[in-house]
Amino acid sequence: MGIFSRETLILNVLNSLADSEGLKSSDLVFLNFNFNEDEITKLMKFISEKQVKRIPLSKKEFIIEVRKIKPDIEGEKNFCKELIEAFNAEERFPDILND
């Protein structure tokens, strides 16, 4: 994605609106880090299985799993931090992502 591509411009506007409103969105985090549908599905399945079994998920384990699912990710620690913040704001996965 180029810096003036349609996708980049749309993301810039969405991020600006989210920041001005204090909005945390997991969808926007996935968009910002270029996750595709398959990668999102795999990560959500992994997290959901932990939630169902009530198995806590450490940040380290979360980062390792993200790297497995999306090996080309840049800034995986920041991605995990932002995604956890968004999930907390959305009140999703409270039993496993609060270590």
SULZI-V349385 format. One record per residue. PHI is phi in whole degrees, -180 to 180 (none if undefined). D_LAST is the distance of its C-alpha to the last C-alpha in whole Angstrom. Layout:
<<PHI	D_LAST> <PHI	D_LAST>>
//
This chain:
<<none	35> <-77	37> <-68	36> <-117	39> <-70	38> <-56	38> <-63	34> <-66	33> <-62	35> <-63	34> <-62	30> <-60	31> <-66	32> <-60	29> <-64	27> <-63	29> <-63	29> <-63	26> <-63	25> <-67	28> <-98	27> <68	23> <-86	22> <-113	19> <-134	20> <-64	19> <-60	22> <-67	23> <-62	20> <-61	22> <-64	25> <-62	24> <-103	23> <60	26> <-77	25> <-95	27> <-60	27> <-63	27> <-66	24> <-63	22> <-60	23> <-63	22> <-68	18> <-66	18> <-64	20> <-59	17> <-67	14> <-63	17> <-63	17> <-64	14> <-63	14> <-61	17> <-87	16> <56	13> <-100	11> <-58	8> <-120	8> <-74	6> <-62	8> <-63	11> <-63	11> <-63	11> <-62	14> <-60	16> <-66	16> <-61	17> <-63	20> <-66	21> <-75	22> <-132	23> <-61	24> <-90	26> <-66	23> <-113	23> <79	20> <-62	18> <-66	15> <-67	16> <-58	17> <-62	13> <-60	12> <-65	15> <-68	14> <-62	11> <-60	12> <-66	15> <-61	14> <-63	12> <-64	16> <-85	17> <58	15> <-112	14> <58	12> <-67	10> <-79	9> <-123	8> <-104	6> <-117	4> <-102	0>>
//
